[in-house]
């Protein structure tokens, strides 16, 4: 049975329509992303983060320093484009754009929306520390048992 029929059977037709709307909005960028206008140049830098890298603490620190986060993409899905564009247009504060990769994605298709004249901050951790954090949060155990993320 396909995923659509499974959603209709388990969660109803309304949830099925919401699911299709989300998928359509996520896939629109893949086909028409080249026609999207660039984001306004109202940000100081790009913040690119990968999973289990301590990004929440750093974002909290940056917010306390007076910088405002504008989330653009997460896992190569530009769900936040229109919201990000509106925030950057109307904002008078110092902003930074955040992009998160929690899953293993090998490409980033929204780069054409960004300016090439801003610095990039990439947050990483060493593999041993990252593995230890995943063990502490039982990420590996849940995935091994078929549940989890």
C-alpha positions in Angstrom: 0.0 0.0 0.0 1.3 3.4 -0.9 2.1 6.2 1.6 -0.9 8.2 0.5 -3.4 5.4 1.1 -1.8 4.7 4.4 -2.2 8.3 5.5 -5.9 8.4 4.4 -6.5 5.1 6.2 -4.8 6.0 9.5 -5.2 9.8 9.8 -8.0 10.8 7.5 -8.5 12.8 4.3 -7.7 16.2 5.9 -4.2 15.0 7.0 -3.7 13.6 3.5 -4.4 17.0 1.9 -2.0 18.7 4.4 0.6 16.1 3.5 0.2 16.7 -0.2 0.4 20.5 0.3 3.7 20.2 2.3 5.2 17.9 -0.4 4.2 20.3 -3.1 5.7 23.3 -1.4 8.9 21.4 -0.7 9.2 20.3 -4.3 8.3 23.6 -5.9 11.8 24.9 -5.2 13.4 21.9 -6.9 11.6 22.8 -10.1 11.2 26.6 -10.0 14.0 27.6 -7.5 15.9 29.3 -10.2 13.1 31.8 -10.6 12.9 32.7 -6.9 14.3 36.2 -6.3 17.4 36.5 -4.1 17.0 37.2 -0.5 17.5 40.8 0.6 21.1 41.5 1.7 20.1 42.3 5.3 22.2 39.6 7.0 25.7 39.6 8.4 26.8 36.0 7.8 25.6 32.5 7.1 25.4 29.9 9.8 25.6 26.3 8.5 25.3 23.6 11.1 25.3 19.8 11.0 23.5 17.5 13.5 24.9 17.0 17.0 27.2 19.9 16.8 26.1 22.1 19.7 24.3 24.6 17.4 21.6 25.4 19.9 24.1 26.8 22.4 25.8 28.9 19.8 22.5 30.2 18.4 21.5 31.2 22.0 24.8 32.9 22.5 24.4 34.8 19.2 20.8 35.9 20.1 22.1 37.2 23.5 24.7 39.2 21.6 21.9 41.0 19.7 21.9 39.0 16.4 18.6 37.7 15.1 18.3 34.2 13.5 16.5 33.8 10.2 16.1 30.1 9.4 16.2 29.5 5.7 16.5 25.8 5.2 16.6 22.5 7.0 17.7 19.2 5.4 17.7 20.8 1.9 14.1 21.8 2.2 13.4 25.5 1.8 10.2 25.6 3.8 11.1 28.9 5.4 11.8 30.9 2.2 8.8 33.2 2.2 9.0 33.8 6.0 12.8 34.5 5.8 12.3 36.9 2.9 9.6 38.9 4.9 11.8 39.0 8.0 14.8 40.2 6.1 12.8 42.9 4.2 11.2 44.4 7.4 14.0 43.9 9.8 16.2 46.7 11.1 18.3 44.6 13.4 21.4 42.6 12.7 20.5 39.2 11.2 22.2 35.9 10.3 20.8 33.2 8.1 20.8 29.7 9.6 20.9 26.5 7.5 20.7 23.1 9.2 21.6 19.6 8.0 20.4 16.9 10.4 20.4 14.1 7.9 23.2 13.1 5.5 22.5 15.4 2.6 25.2 15.8 0.0 24.0 18.9 -1.8 22.5 22.3 -1.0 20.2 23.7 -3.7 19.3 27.0 -2.2 22.7 28.6 -2.5 21.6 30.6 -5.5 19.3 32.6 -3.2 22.2 33.9 -1.1 24.8 36.6 -1.5 28.3 35.7 -2.1 29.7 38.7 -0.2 29.1 37.4 3.4 31.2 35.3 5.6 30.1 31.7 6.4 30.3 30.0 9.8 30.2 26.2 9.6 29.7 24.4 12.9 31.2 20.9 13.2 32.4 18.6 15.9 35.1 15.9 15.9 33.7 12.4 15.1 34.5 10.9 18.5 32.7 13.7 20.4 29.8 13.5 18.0 29.5 9.7 18.4 29.6 10.1 22.2 26.8 12.6 22.1 24.7 10.4 19.9 25.2 7.5 22.4 24.2 9.7 25.3 21.0 10.8 23.6 20.3 7.1 22.5 20.2 8.2 18.9 22.1 5.1 17.7 20.1 2.7 19.9 16.7 4.0 18.6 17.8 3.8 15.0 19.2 0.3 15.4 15.9 -0.9 16.9 13.9 0.5 14.0 12.4 3.5 15.8 13.6 7.0 16.4 14.6 9.6 13.9 
